[in-house]
Amino acid sequence: MYNVAQVIDEKCTAKKGCRLCIMYCPEANCLDLNVTKMVAEVNIDRCKGCELCVVVCDAAKHHAIVMQAVSASGHLMAKKGESAALGQAYQG
């Protein structure tokens, strides 16, 4: 079990110009702007669970991103999984 980022649409302020999570995400094409809803959107298959987007979003005082547990089979779970250590998500 591991964590992936999940955006809370009601709290996301991307429509007002904030796209910090998209800019700071180290994984290409992981966080993108959903132009229909004008909110950040996570590609679960690409998210490594580094939580950098959560840190950036919380620093901006939006609190629009939470970490959600994912099972080994790729299904979202109700409880939070363990966090990756700094840099652990990108080790080979």
HTML snippet that shows the backbone in 3Dmol.js (N, CA, C, O; Angstrom):
<script src="https://3Dmol.org/build/3Dmol-min.js"></script>
<div id="view" style="width:600px;height:400px;position:relative"></div>
<script>
const pdb = `
ATOM      1  N   MET A   1       0.844  -1.175   0.000  1.00  0.00           N
ATOM      2  CA  MET A   1       0.000   0.000   0.000  1.00  0.00           C
ATOM      3  C   MET A   1       0.892   1.241   0.000  1.00  0.00           C
ATOM      4  O   MET A   1       1.918   1.280   0.679  1.00  0.00           O
ATOM      5  N   TYR A   2       0.493   2.238  -0.759  1.00  0.00           N
ATOM      6  CA  TYR A   2       1.232   3.496  -0.827  1.00  0.00           C
ATOM      7  C   TYR A   2       0.227   4.636  -0.986  1.00  0.00           C
ATOM      8  O   TYR A   2      -0.970   4.393  -1.136  1.00  0.00           O
ATOM      9  N   ASN A   3       0.706   5.865  -0.954  1.00  0.00           N
ATOM     10  CA  ASN A   3      -0.167   7.031  -1.067  1.00  0.00           C
ATOM     11  C   ASN A   3      -0.016   7.718  -2.413  1.00  0.00           C
ATOM     12  O   ASN A   3       1.057   7.715  -3.016  1.00  0.00           O
ATOM     13  N   VAL A   4      -1.112   8.303  -2.870  1.00  0.00           N
ATOM     14  CA  VAL A   4      -1.100   9.193  -4.031  1.00  0.00           C
ATOM     15  C   VAL A   4      -1.861  10.455  -3.649  1.00  0.00           C
ATOM     16  O   VAL A   4      -2.688  10.444  -2.737  1.00  0.00           O
ATOM     17  N   ALA A   5      -1.575  11.532  -4.351  1.00  0.00           N
ATOM     18  CA  ALA A   5      -2.247  12.802  -4.081  1.00  0.00           C
ATOM     19  C   ALA A   5      -3.660  12.790  -4.646  1.00  0.00           C
ATOM     20  O   ALA A   5      -3.920  12.199  -5.694  1.00  0.00           O
ATOM     21  N   GLN A   6      -4.558  13.446  -3.944  1.00  0.00           N
ATOM     22  CA  GLN A   6      -5.936  13.637  -4.404  1.00  0.00           C
ATOM     23  C   GLN A   6      -6.310  15.090  -4.186  1.00  0.00           C
ATOM     24  O   GLN A   6      -6.111  15.619  -3.092  1.00  0.00           O
ATOM     25  N   VAL A   7      -6.844  15.743  -5.200  1.00  0.00           N
ATOM     26  CA  VAL A   7      -7.228  17.147  -5.119  1.00  0.00           C
ATOM     27  C   VAL A   7      -8.689  17.251  -4.691  1.00  0.00           C
ATOM     28  O   VAL A   7      -9.558  16.568  -5.233  1.00  0.00           O
ATOM     29  N   ILE A   8      -8.945  18.111  -3.716  1.00  0.00           N
ATOM     30  CA  ILE A   8     -10.313  18.395  -3.293  1.00  0.00           C
ATOM     31  C   ILE A   8     -10.787  19.559  -4.167  1.00  0.00           C
ATOM     32  O   ILE A   8     -10.384  20.704  -3.961  1.00  0.00           O
ATOM     33  N   ASP A   9     -11.635  19.257  -5.130  1.00  0.00           N
ATOM     34  CA  ASP A   9     -12.046  20.244  -6.144  1.00  0.00           C
ATOM     35  C   ASP A   9     -12.592  21.534  -5.533  1.00  0.00           C
ATOM     36  O   ASP A   9     -12.293  22.624  -6.022  1.00  0.00           O
ATOM     37  N   GLU A  10     -13.377  21.421  -4.483  1.00  0.00           N
ATOM     38  CA  GLU A  10     -14.014  22.592  -3.878  1.00  0.00           C
ATOM     39  C   GLU A  10     -12.999  23.560  -3.264  1.00  0.00           C
ATOM     40  O   GLU A  10     -13.277  24.754  -3.143  1.00  0.00           O
ATOM     41  N   LYS A  11     -11.826  23.052  -2.877  1.00  0.00           N
ATOM     42  CA  LYS A  11     -10.807  23.889  -2.247  1.00  0.00           C
ATOM     43  C   LYS A  11      -9.740  24.375  -3.222  1.00  0.00           C
ATOM     44  O   LYS A  11      -9.009  25.318  -2.918  1.00  0.00           O
ATOM     45  N   CYS A  12      -9.644  23.745  -4.386  1.00  0.00           N
ATOM     46  CA  CYS A  12      -8.607  24.086  -5.362  1.00  0.00           C
ATOM     47  C   CYS A  12      -8.868  25.470  -5.943  1.00  0.00           C
ATOM     48  O   CYS A  12      -9.983  25.778  -6.366  1.00  0.00           O
ATOM     49  N   THR A  13      -7.834  26.295  -5.960  1.00  0.00           N
ATOM     50  CA  THR A  13      -7.967  27.665  -6.470  1.00  0.00           C
ATOM     51  C   THR A  13      -7.247  27.862  -7.815  1.00  0.00           C
ATOM     52  O   THR A  13      -6.833  28.974  -8.143  1.00  0.00           O
ATOM     53  N   ALA A  14      -7.105  26.800  -8.571  1.00  0.00           N
ATOM     54  CA  ALA A  14      -6.457  26.903  -9.887  1.00  0.00           C
ATOM     55  C   ALA A  14      -7.217  27.856 -10.800  1.00  0.00           C
ATOM     56  O   ALA A  14      -6.611  28.527 -11.636  1.00  0.00           O
ATOM     57  N   LYS A  15      -8.524  27.921 -10.652  1.00  0.00           N
ATOM     58  CA  LYS A  15      -9.321  28.824 -11.496  1.00  0.00           C
ATOM     59  C   LYS A  15      -9.007  30.289 -11.216  1.00  0.00           C
ATOM     60  O   LYS A  15      -9.305  31.160 -12.033  1.00  0.00           O
ATOM     61  N   LYS A  16      -8.402  30.561 -10.052  1.00  0.00           N
ATOM     62  CA  LYS A  16      -7.998  31.924  -9.700  1.00  0.00           C
ATOM     63  C   LYS A  16      -6.534  32.186 -10.046  1.00  0.00           C
ATOM     64  O   LYS A  16      -6.007  33.266  -9.781  1.00  0.00           O
ATOM     65  N   GLY A  17      -5.885  31.188 -10.639  1.00  0.00           N
ATOM     66  CA  GLY A  17      -4.508  31.373 -11.068  1.00  0.00           C
ATOM     67  C   GLY A  17      -3.470  30.574 -10.300  1.00  0.00           C
ATOM     68  O   GLY A  17      -2.322  30.490 -10.734  1.00  0.00           O
ATOM     69  N   CYS A  18      -3.838  29.990  -9.181  1.00  0.00           N
ATOM     70  CA  CYS A  18      -2.879  29.183  -8.413  1.00  0.00           C
ATOM     71  C   CYS A  18      -2.684  27.839  -9.106  1.00  0.00           C
ATOM     72  O   CYS A  18      -3.632  27.079  -9.299  1.00  0.00           O
ATOM     73  N   ARG A  19      -1.483  27.574  -9.461  1.00  0.00           N
ATOM     74  CA  ARG A  19      -1.152  26.282 -10.062  1.00  0.00           C
ATOM     75  C   ARG A  19       0.195  25.813  -9.514  1.00  0.00           C
ATOM     76  O   ARG A  19       0.980  25.164 -10.205  1.00  0.00           O
ATOM     77  N   LEU A  20       0.437  26.164  -8.243  1.00  0.00           N
ATOM     78  CA  LEU A  20       1.722  25.849  -7.615  1.00  0.00           C
ATOM     79  C   LEU A  20       1.994  24.351  -7.584  1.00  0.00           C
ATOM     80  O   LEU A  20       3.122  23.923  -7.830  1.00  0.00           O
ATOM     81  N   CYS A  21       0.985  23.557  -7.288  1.00  0.00           N
ATOM     82  CA  CYS A  21       1.196  22.112  -7.210  1.00  0.00           C
ATOM     83  C   CYS A  21       1.646  21.560  -8.564  1.00  0.00           C
ATOM     84  O   CYS A  21       2.505  20.680  -8.626  1.00  0.00           O
ATOM     85  N   ILE A  22       1.063  22.078  -9.641  1.00  0.00           N
ATOM     86  CA  ILE A  22       1.434  21.631 -10.981  1.00  0.00           C
ATOM     87  C   ILE A  22       2.870  22.040 -11.295  1.00  0.00           C
ATOM     88  O   ILE A  22       3.630  21.264 -11.874  1.00  0.00           O
ATOM     89  N   MET A  23       3.236  23.254 -10.913  1.00  0.00           N
ATOM     90  CA  MET A  23       4.585  23.753 -11.196  1.00  0.00           C
ATOM     91  C   MET A  23       5.658  23.018 -10.398  1.00  0.00           C
ATOM     92  O   MET A  23       6.747  22.769 -10.915  1.00  0.00           O
ATOM     93  N   TYR A  24       5.366  22.669  -9.149  1.00  0.00           N
ATOM     94  CA  TYR A  24       6.389  22.088  -8.284  1.00  0.00           C
ATOM     95  C   TYR A  24       6.437  20.564  -8.307  1.00  0.00           C
ATOM     96  O   TYR A  24       7.374  19.981  -7.762  1.00  0.00           O
ATOM     97  N   CYS A  25       5.478  19.916  -8.907  1.00  0.00           N
ATOM     98  CA  CYS A  25       5.489  18.446  -8.949  1.00  0.00           C
ATOM     99  C   CYS A  25       6.704  17.970  -9.742  1.00  0.00           C
ATOM    100  O   CYS A  25       6.881  18.373 -10.891  1.00  0.00           O
ATOM    101  N   PRO A  26       7.545  17.118  -9.148  1.00  0.00           N
ATOM    102  CA  PRO A  26       8.753  16.665  -9.843  1.00  0.00           C
ATOM    103  C   PRO A  26       8.492  15.591 -10.897  1.00  0.00           C
ATOM    104  O   PRO A  26       9.385  15.278 -11.685  1.00  0.00           O
ATOM    105  N   GLU A  27       7.307  15.031 -10.927  1.00  0.00           N
ATOM    106  CA  GLU A  27       6.975  13.962 -11.878  1.00  0.00           C
ATOM    107  C   GLU A  27       6.211  14.557 -13.064  1.00  0.00           C
ATOM    108  O   GLU A  27       5.139  15.135 -12.889  1.00  0.00           O
ATOM    109  N   ALA A  28       6.760  14.417 -14.254  1.00  0.00           N
ATOM    110  CA  ALA A  28       6.134  14.983 -15.456  1.00  0.00           C
ATOM    111  C   ALA A  28       4.749  14.385 -15.684  1.00  0.00           C
ATOM    112  O   ALA A  28       4.545  13.180 -15.538  1.00  0.00           O
ATOM    113  N   ASN A  29       3.810  15.245 -16.043  1.00  0.00           N
ATOM    114  CA  ASN A  29       2.439  14.855 -16.367  1.00  0.00           C
ATOM    115  C   ASN A  29       1.717  14.138 -15.230  1.00  0.00           C
ATOM    116  O   ASN A  29       0.824  13.326 -15.474  1.00  0.00           O
ATOM    117  N   CYS A  30       2.090  14.425 -14.023  1.00  0.00           N
ATOM    118  CA  CYS A  30       1.417  13.833 -12.867  1.00  0.00           C
ATOM    119  C   CYS A  30       0.265  14.727 -12.422  1.00  0.00           C
ATOM    120  O   CYS A  30      -0.851  14.248 -12.222  1.00  0.00           O
ATOM    121  N   LEU A  31       0.525  15.998 -12.269  1.00  0.00           N
ATOM    122  CA  LEU A  31      -0.507  16.978 -11.935  1.00  0.00           C
ATOM    123  C   LEU A  31      -0.731  17.863 -13.145  1.00  0.00           C
ATOM    124  O   LEU A  31       0.208  18.465 -13.668  1.00  0.00           O
ATOM    125  N   ASP A  32      -1.963  17.941 -13.584  1.00  0.00           N
ATOM    126  CA  ASP A  32      -2.313  18.763 -14.738  1.00  0.00           C
ATOM    127  C   ASP A  32      -3.547  19.583 -14.411  1.00  0.00           C
ATOM    128  O   ASP A  32      -4.254  19.304 -13.442  1.00  0.00           O
ATOM    129  N   LEU A  33      -3.797  20.592 -15.223  1.00  0.00           N
ATOM    130  CA  LEU A  33      -4.981  21.419 -15.063  1.00  0.00           C
ATOM    131  C   LEU A  33      -6.123  20.809 -15.861  1.00  0.00           C
ATOM    132  O   LEU A  33      -6.001  20.585 -17.066  1.00  0.00           O
ATOM    133  N   ASN A  34      -7.229  20.541 -15.183  1.00  0.00           N
ATOM    134  CA  ASN A  34      -8.442  20.099 -15.854  1.00  0.00           C
ATOM    135  C   ASN A  34      -9.135  21.371 -16.324  1.00  0.00           C
ATOM    136  O   ASN A  34      -9.722  22.092 -15.517  1.00  0.00           O
ATOM    137  N   VAL A  35      -9.072  21.652 -17.624  1.00  0.00           N
ATOM    138  CA  VAL A  35      -9.582  22.919 -18.143  1.00  0.00           C
ATOM    139  C   VAL A  35     -11.107  22.983 -18.134  1.00  0.00           C
ATOM    140  O   VAL A  35     -11.673  24.074 -18.218  1.00  0.00           O
ATOM    141  N   THR A  36     -11.772  21.859 -18.036  1.00  0.00           N
ATOM    142  CA  THR A  36     -13.232  21.854 -17.950  1.00  0.00           C
ATOM    143  C   THR A  36     -13.684  22.332 -16.579  1.00  0.00           C
ATOM    144  O   THR A  36     -14.561  23.189 -16.468  1.00  0.00           O
ATOM    145  N   LYS A  37     -13.078  21.767 -15.528  1.00  0.00           N
ATOM    146  CA  LYS A  37     -13.445  22.133 -14.155  1.00  0.00           C
ATOM    147  C   LYS A  37     -12.564  23.244 -13.592  1.00  0.00           C
ATOM    148  O   LYS A  37     -12.891  23.829 -12.559  1.00  0.00           O
ATOM    149  N   MET A  38     -11.445  23.541 -14.262  1.00  0.00           N
ATOM    150  CA  MET A  38     -10.466  24.537 -13.816  1.00  0.00           C
ATOM    151  C   MET A  38      -9.943  24.226 -12.408  1.00  0.00           C
ATOM    152  O   MET A  38      -9.898  25.095 -11.538  1.00  0.00           O
ATOM    153  N   VAL A  39      -9.554  22.979 -12.214  1.00  0.00           N
ATOM    154  CA  VAL A  39      -8.917  22.535 -10.972  1.00  0.00           C
ATOM    155  C   VAL A  39      -7.736  21.642 -11.334  1.00  0.00           C
ATOM    156  O   VAL A  39      -7.670  21.095 -12.435  1.00  0.00           O
ATOM    157  N   ALA A  40      -6.813  21.504 -10.402  1.00  0.00           N
ATOM    158  CA  ALA A  40      -5.691  20.586 -10.608  1.00  0.00           C
ATOM    159  C   ALA A  40      -6.228  19.159 -10.558  1.00  0.00           C
ATOM    160  O   ALA A  40      -7.185  18.867  -9.841  1.00  0.00           O
ATOM    161  N   GLU A  41      -5.602  18.286 -11.323  1.00  0.00           N
ATOM    162  CA  GLU A  41      -6.044  16.899 -11.394  1.00  0.00           C
ATOM    163  C   GLU A  41      -4.821  15.990 -11.364  1.00  0.00           C
ATOM    164  O   GLU A  41      -3.829  16.252 -12.044  1.00  0.00           O
ATOM    165  N   VAL A  42      -4.893  14.928 -10.579  1.00  0.00           N
ATOM    166  CA  VAL A  42      -3.767  14.008 -10.401  1.00  0.00           C
ATOM    167  C   VAL A  42      -3.925  12.802 -11.316  1.00  0.00           C
ATOM    168  O   VAL A  42      -4.997  12.201 -11.391  1.00  0.00           O
ATOM    169  N   ASN A  43      -2.853  12.456 -12.006  1.00  0.00           N
ATOM    170  CA  ASN A  43      -2.796  11.215 -12.765  1.00  0.00           C
ATOM    171  C   ASN A  43      -2.266  10.168 -11.787  1.00  0.00           C
ATOM    172  O   ASN A  43      -1.063  10.107 -11.536  1.00  0.00           O
ATOM    173  N   ILE A  44      -3.143   9.359 -11.244  1.00  0.00           N
ATOM    174  CA  ILE A  44      -2.795   8.405 -10.178  1.00  0.00           C
ATOM    175  C   ILE A  44      -1.700   7.440 -10.614  1.00  0.00           C
ATOM    176  O   ILE A  44      -0.872   7.039  -9.796  1.00  0.00           O
ATOM    177  N   ASP A  45      -1.683   7.067 -11.875  1.00  0.00           N
ATOM    178  CA  ASP A  45      -0.671   6.127 -12.363  1.00  0.00           C
ATOM    179  C   ASP A  45       0.732   6.717 -12.356  1.00  0.00           C
ATOM    180  O   ASP A  45       1.710   5.969 -12.353  1.00  0.00           O
ATOM    181  N   ARG A  46       0.854   8.051 -12.354  1.00  0.00           N
ATOM    182  CA  ARG A  46       2.167   8.694 -12.376  1.00  0.00           C
ATOM    183  C   ARG A  46       2.621   9.188 -11.010  1.00  0.00           C
ATOM    184  O   ARG A  46       3.814   9.409 -10.804  1.00  0.00           O
ATOM    185  N   CYS A  47       1.690   9.366 -10.071  1.00  0.00           N
ATOM    186  CA  CYS A  47       2.016   9.926  -8.753  1.00  0.00           C
ATOM    187  C   CYS A  47       2.888   8.959  -7.961  1.00  0.00           C
ATOM    188  O   CYS A  47       2.572   7.776  -7.834  1.00  0.00           O
ATOM    189  N   LYS A  48       4.000   9.488  -7.427  1.00  0.00           N
ATOM    190  CA  LYS A  48       4.941   8.682  -6.638  1.00  0.00           C
ATOM    191  C   LYS A  48       4.719   8.824  -5.136  1.00  0.00           C
ATOM    192  O   LYS A  48       5.381   8.149  -4.347  1.00  0.00           O
ATOM    193  N   GLY A  49       3.793   9.696  -4.731  1.00  0.00           N
ATOM    194  CA  GLY A  49       3.491   9.858  -3.307  1.00  0.00           C
ATOM    195  C   GLY A  49       4.515  10.665  -2.547  1.00  0.00           C
ATOM    196  O   GLY A  49       4.676  10.463  -1.344  1.00  0.00           O
ATOM    197  N   CYS A  50       5.220  11.580  -3.209  1.00  0.00           N
ATOM    198  CA  CYS A  50       6.274  12.349  -2.538  1.00  0.00           C
ATOM    199  C   CYS A  50       5.716  13.431  -1.615  1.00  0.00           C
ATOM    200  O   CYS A  50       6.432  13.914  -0.737  1.00  0.00           O
ATOM    201  N   GLU A  51       4.461  13.817  -1.795  1.00  0.00           N
ATOM    202  CA  GLU A  51       3.748  14.792  -0.970  1.00  0.00           C
ATOM    203  C   GLU A  51       4.234  16.229  -1.141  1.00  0.00           C
ATOM    204  O   GLU A  51       3.853  17.094  -0.353  1.00  0.00           O
ATOM    205  N   LEU A  52       5.051  16.505  -2.129  1.00  0.00           N
ATOM    206  CA  LEU A  52       5.507  17.876  -2.360  1.00  0.00           C
ATOM    207  C   LEU A  52       4.332  18.789  -2.697  1.00  0.00           C
ATOM    208  O   LEU A  52       4.306  19.946  -2.278  1.00  0.00           O
ATOM    209  N   CYS A  53       3.369  18.281  -3.445  1.00  0.00           N
ATOM    210  CA  CYS A  53       2.192  19.090  -3.795  1.00  0.00           C
ATOM    211  C   CYS A  53       1.394  19.468  -2.555  1.00  0.00           C
ATOM    212  O   CYS A  53       0.846  20.568  -2.480  1.00  0.00           O
ATOM    213  N   VAL A  54       1.324  18.564  -1.582  1.00  0.00           N
ATOM    214  CA  VAL A  54       0.613  18.853  -0.333  1.00  0.00           C
ATOM    215  C   VAL A  54       1.321  19.975   0.424  1.00  0.00           C
ATOM    216  O   VAL A  54       0.673  20.889   0.935  1.00  0.00           O
ATOM    217  N   VAL A  55       2.638  19.905   0.493  1.00  0.00           N
ATOM    218  CA  VAL A  55       3.427  20.921   1.191  1.00  0.00           C
ATOM    219  C   VAL A  55       3.233  22.284   0.538  1.00  0.00           C
ATOM    220  O   VAL A  55       3.026  23.281   1.229  1.00  0.00           O
ATOM    221  N   VAL A  56       3.300  22.332  -0.786  1.00  0.00           N
ATOM    222  CA  VAL A  56       3.151  23.594  -1.519  1.00  0.00           C
ATOM    223  C   VAL A  56       1.743  24.148  -1.355  1.00  0.00           C
ATOM    224  O   VAL A  56       1.574  25.345  -1.120  1.00  0.00           O
ATOM    225  N   CYS A  57       0.744  23.304  -1.473  1.00  0.00           N
ATOM    226  CA  CYS A  57      -0.651  23.738  -1.353  1.00  0.00           C
ATOM    227  C   CYS A  57      -0.947  24.218   0.072  1.00  0.00           C
ATOM    228  O   CYS A  57      -1.625  25.229   0.255  1.00  0.00           O
ATOM    229  N   ASP A  58      -0.448  23.506   1.072  1.00  0.00           N
ATOM    230  CA  ASP A  58      -0.658  23.913   2.464  1.00  0.00           C
ATOM    231  C   ASP A  58       0.071  25.225   2.767  1.00  0.00           C
ATOM    232  O   ASP A  58      -0.442  26.057   3.516  1.00  0.00           O
ATOM    233  N   ALA A  59       1.261  25.414   2.193  1.00  0.00           N
ATOM    234  CA  ALA A  59       2.009  26.656   2.407  1.00  0.00           C
ATOM    235  C   ALA A  59       1.248  27.852   1.837  1.00  0.00           C
ATOM    236  O   ALA A  59       1.343  28.962   2.359  1.00  0.00           O
ATOM    237  N   ALA A  60       0.496  27.620   0.767  1.00  0.00           N
ATOM    238  CA  ALA A  60      -0.323  28.675   0.174  1.00  0.00           C
ATOM    239  C   ALA A  60      -1.656  28.835   0.915  1.00  0.00           C
ATOM    240  O   ALA A  60      -2.480  29.676   0.556  1.00  0.00           O
ATOM    241  N   LYS A  61      -1.851  28.020   1.946  1.00  0.00           N
ATOM    242  CA  LYS A  61      -3.040  28.042   2.804  1.00  0.00           C
ATOM    243  C   LYS A  61      -4.329  27.656   2.088  1.00  0.00           C
ATOM    244  O   LYS A  61      -5.409  28.130   2.439  1.00  0.00           O
ATOM    245  N   HIS A  62      -4.206  26.778   1.066  1.00  0.00           N
ATOM    246  CA  HIS A  62      -5.399  26.300   0.366  1.00  0.00           C
ATOM    247  C   HIS A  62      -5.864  24.955   0.915  1.00  0.00           C
ATOM    248  O   HIS A  62      -7.067  24.700   0.971  1.00  0.00           O
ATOM    249  N   HIS A  63      -4.949  24.103   1.316  1.00  0.00           N
ATOM    250  CA  HIS A  63      -5.248  22.780   1.878  1.00  0.00           C
ATOM    251  C   HIS A  63      -6.179  21.978   0.970  1.00  0.00           C
ATOM    252  O   HIS A  63      -7.126  21.345   1.437  1.00  0.00           O
ATOM    253  N   ALA A  64      -5.898  22.012  -0.329  1.00  0.00           N
ATOM    254  CA  ALA A  64      -6.766  21.372  -1.314  1.00  0.00           C
ATOM    255  C   ALA A  64      -6.271  19.997  -1.755  1.00  0.00           C
ATOM    256  O   ALA A  64      -6.913  19.354  -2.586  1.00  0.00           O
ATOM    257  N   ILE A  65      -5.146  19.534  -1.219  1.00  0.00           N
ATOM    258  CA  ILE A  65      -4.603  18.236  -1.632  1.00  0.00           C
ATOM    259  C   ILE A  65      -4.385  17.371  -0.401  1.00  0.00           C
ATOM    260  O   ILE A  65      -3.810  17.813   0.593  1.00  0.00           O
ATOM    261  N   VAL A  66      -4.849  16.146  -0.483  1.00  0.00           N
ATOM    262  CA  VAL A  66      -4.664  15.167   0.580  1.00  0.00           C
ATOM    263  C   VAL A  66      -4.029  13.919  -0.032  1.00  0.00           C
ATOM    264  O   VAL A  66      -4.092  13.705  -1.243  1.00  0.00           O
ATOM    265  N   MET A  67      -3.431  13.120   0.808  1.00  0.00           N
ATOM    266  CA  MET A  67      -2.857  11.868   0.342  1.00  0.00           C
ATOM    267  C   MET A  67      -3.854  10.746   0.594  1.00  0.00           C
ATOM    268  O   MET A  67      -4.444  10.657   1.671  1.00  0.00           O
ATOM    269  N   GLN A  68      -4.035   9.895  -0.402  1.00  0.00           N
ATOM    270  CA  GLN A  68      -4.999   8.801  -0.341  1.00  0.00           C
ATOM    271  C   GLN A  68      -4.260   7.487  -0.551  1.00  0.00           C
ATOM    272  O   GLN A  68      -3.414   7.385  -1.440  1.00  0.00           O
ATOM    273  N   ALA A  69      -4.568   6.498   0.248  1.00  0.00           N
ATOM    274  CA  ALA A  69      -3.926   5.191   0.126  1.00  0.00           C
ATOM    275  C   ALA A  69      -4.412   4.466  -1.129  1.00  0.00           C
ATOM    276  O   ALA A  69      -5.577   4.561  -1.515  1.00  0.00           O
ATOM    277  N   VAL A  70      -3.487   3.743  -1.749  1.00  0.00           N
ATOM    278  CA  VAL A  70      -3.789   2.938  -2.922  1.00  0.00           C
ATOM    279  C   VAL A  70      -3.259   1.538  -2.660  1.00  0.00           C
ATOM    280  O   VAL A  70      -2.139   1.371  -2.178  1.00  0.00           O
ATOM    281  N   SER A  71      -4.062   0.540  -2.977  1.00  0.00           N
ATOM    282  CA  SER A  71      -3.628  -0.842  -2.790  1.00  0.00           C
ATOM    283  C   SER A  71      -2.655  -1.224  -3.903  1.00  0.00           C
ATOM    284  O   SER A  71      -2.506  -0.497  -4.885  1.00  0.00           O
ATOM    285  N   ALA A  72      -2.004  -2.357  -3.743  1.00  0.00           N
ATOM    286  CA  ALA A  72      -1.056  -2.833  -4.746  1.00  0.00           C
ATOM    287  C   ALA A  72      -1.750  -3.070  -6.089  1.00  0.00           C
ATOM    288  O   ALA A  72      -1.105  -3.021  -7.136  1.00  0.00           O
ATOM    289  N   SER A  73      -3.049  -3.323  -6.063  1.00  0.00           N
ATOM    290  CA  SER A  73      -3.798  -3.543  -7.304  1.00  0.00           C
ATOM    291  C   SER A  73      -4.245  -2.240  -7.958  1.00  0.00           C
ATOM    292  O   SER A  73      -4.841  -2.263  -9.035  1.00  0.00           O
ATOM    293  N   GLY A  74      -3.957  -1.078  -7.305  1.00  0.00           N
ATOM    294  CA  GLY A  74      -4.264   0.210  -7.897  1.00  0.00           C
ATOM    295  C   GLY A  74      -5.604   0.808  -7.510  1.00  0.00           C
ATOM    296  O   GLY A  74      -6.042   1.775  -8.132  1.00  0.00           O
ATOM    297  N   HIS A  75      -6.267   0.259  -6.497  1.00  0.00           N
ATOM    298  CA  HIS A  75      -7.564   0.776  -6.067  1.00  0.00           C
ATOM    299  C   HIS A  75      -7.392   1.734  -4.887  1.00  0.00           C
ATOM    300  O   HIS A  75      -6.630   1.455  -3.961  1.00  0.00           O
ATOM    301  N   LEU A  76      -8.104   2.865  -4.923  1.00  0.00           N
ATOM    302  CA  LEU A  76      -8.072   3.809  -3.803  1.00  0.00           C
ATOM    303  C   LEU A  76      -8.688   3.164  -2.580  1.00  0.00           C
ATOM    304  O   LEU A  76      -9.683   2.447  -2.681  1.00  0.00           O
ATOM    305  N   MET A  77      -8.092   3.422  -1.415  1.00  0.00           N
ATOM    306  CA  MET A  77      -8.563   2.839  -0.171  1.00  0.00           C
ATOM    307  C   MET A  77      -9.016   3.954   0.771  1.00  0.00           C
ATOM    308  O   MET A  77      -8.694   5.124   0.567  1.00  0.00           O
ATOM    309  N   ALA A  78      -9.754   3.579   1.788  1.00  0.00           N
ATOM    310  CA  ALA A  78     -10.302   4.558   2.730  1.00  0.00           C
ATOM    311  C   ALA A  78      -9.248   5.114   3.672  1.00  0.00           C
ATOM    312  O   ALA A  78      -9.278   6.302   3.993  1.00  0.00           O
ATOM    313  N   LYS A  79      -8.311   4.278   4.122  1.00  0.00           N
ATOM    314  CA  LYS A  79      -7.321   4.759   5.089  1.00  0.00           C
ATOM    315  C   LYS A  79      -6.049   5.212   4.391  1.00  0.00           C
ATOM    316  O   LYS A  79      -5.779   4.846   3.247  1.00  0.00           O
ATOM    317  N   LYS A  80      -5.279   6.013   5.103  1.00  0.00           N
ATOM    318  CA  LYS A  80      -4.026   6.532   4.564  1.00  0.00           C
ATOM    319  C   LYS A  80      -2.932   5.478   4.693  1.00  0.00           C
ATOM    320  O   LYS A  80      -2.822   4.810   5.721  1.00  0.00           O
ATOM    321  N   GLY A  81      -2.129   5.333   3.652  1.00  0.00           N
ATOM    322  CA  GLY A  81      -1.006   4.409   3.680  1.00  0.00           C
ATOM    323  C   GLY A  81       0.217   5.066   4.276  1.00  0.00           C
ATOM    324  O   GLY A  81       0.134   6.166   4.822  1.00  0.00           O
ATOM    325  N   GLU A  82       1.336   4.409   4.176  1.00  0.00           N
ATOM    326  CA  GLU A  82       2.557   4.981   4.737  1.00  0.00           C
ATOM    327  C   GLU A  82       3.161   5.992   3.771  1.00  0.00           C
ATOM    328  O   GLU A  82       3.041   5.856   2.554  1.00  0.00           O
ATOM    329  N   SER A  83       3.805   6.998   4.325  1.00  0.00           N
ATOM    330  CA  SER A  83       4.414   8.036   3.510  1.00  0.00           C
ATOM    331  C   SER A  83       5.786   7.588   3.030  1.00  0.00           C
ATOM    332  O   SER A  83       6.481   6.834   3.710  1.00  0.00           O
ATOM    333  N   ALA A  84       6.160   8.057   1.864  1.00  0.00           N
ATOM    334  CA  ALA A  84       7.490   7.788   1.338  1.00  0.00           C
ATOM    335  C   ALA A  84       8.474   8.696   2.070  1.00  0.00           C
ATOM    336  O   ALA A  84       8.155   9.851   2.354  1.00  0.00           O
ATOM    337  N   ALA A  85       9.653   8.190   2.376  1.00  0.00           N
ATOM    338  CA  ALA A  85      10.700   9.020   2.969  1.00  0.00           C
ATOM    339  C   ALA A  85      11.218   9.963   1.901  1.00  0.00           C
ATOM    340  O   ALA A  85      11.033   9.711   0.711  1.00  0.00           O
ATOM    341  N   LEU A  86      11.853  11.026   2.303  1.00  0.00           N
ATOM    342  CA  LEU A  86      12.371  12.007   1.361  1.00  0.00           C
ATOM    343  C   LEU A  86      13.256  11.320   0.328  1.00  0.00           C
ATOM    344  O   LEU A  86      14.249  10.684   0.682  1.00  0.00           O
ATOM    345  N   GLY A  87      12.905  11.443  -0.918  1.00  0.00           N
ATOM    346  CA  GLY A  87      13.676  10.839  -1.980  1.00  0.00           C
ATOM    347  C   GLY A  87      13.395   9.365  -2.243  1.00  0.00           C
ATOM    348  O   GLY A  87      13.856   8.828  -3.251  1.00  0.00           O
ATOM    349  N   GLN A  88      12.658   8.703  -1.371  1.00  0.00           N
ATOM    350  CA  GLN A  88      12.387   7.279  -1.493  1.00  0.00           C
ATOM    351  C   GLN A  88      11.572   6.973  -2.763  1.00  0.00           C
ATOM    352  O   GLN A  88      11.777   5.943  -3.405  1.00  0.00           O
ATOM    353  N   ALA A  89      10.669   7.858  -3.108  1.00  0.00           N
ATOM    354  CA  ALA A  89       9.802   7.626  -4.252  1.00  0.00           C
ATOM    355  C   ALA A  89      10.580   7.579  -5.556  1.00  0.00           C
ATOM    356  O   ALA A  89      10.084   7.030  -6.540  1.00  0.00           O
ATOM    357  N   TYR A  90      11.784   8.138  -5.593  1.00  0.00           N
ATOM    358  CA  TYR A  90      12.542   8.212  -6.837  1.00  0.00           C
ATOM    359  C   TYR A  90      13.770   7.308  -6.849  1.00  0.00           C
ATOM    360  O   TYR A  90      14.592   7.394  -7.761  1.00  0.00           O
ATOM    361  N   GLN A  91      13.900   6.453  -5.859  1.00  0.00           N
ATOM    362  CA  GLN A  91      15.029   5.521  -5.857  1.00  0.00           C
ATOM    363  C   GLN A  91      14.729   4.370  -6.798  1.00  0.00           C
ATOM    364  O   GLN A  91      13.576   3.964  -6.940  1.00  0.00           O
ATOM    365  N   GLY A  92      15.749   3.848  -7.433  1.00  0.00           N
ATOM    366  CA  GLY A  92      15.559   2.770  -8.415  1.00  0.00           C
ATOM    367  C   GLY A  92      15.356   1.440  -7.826  1.00  0.00           C
ATOM    368  O   GLY A  92      15.187   0.462  -8.555  1.00  0.00           O
TER     369      GLY A  92
END
`;
const viewer = $3Dmol.createViewer("view");
viewer.addModel(pdb, "pdb");
viewer.setStyle({}, {cartoon: {color: "spectrum"}});
viewer.zoomTo();
viewer.render();
</script>
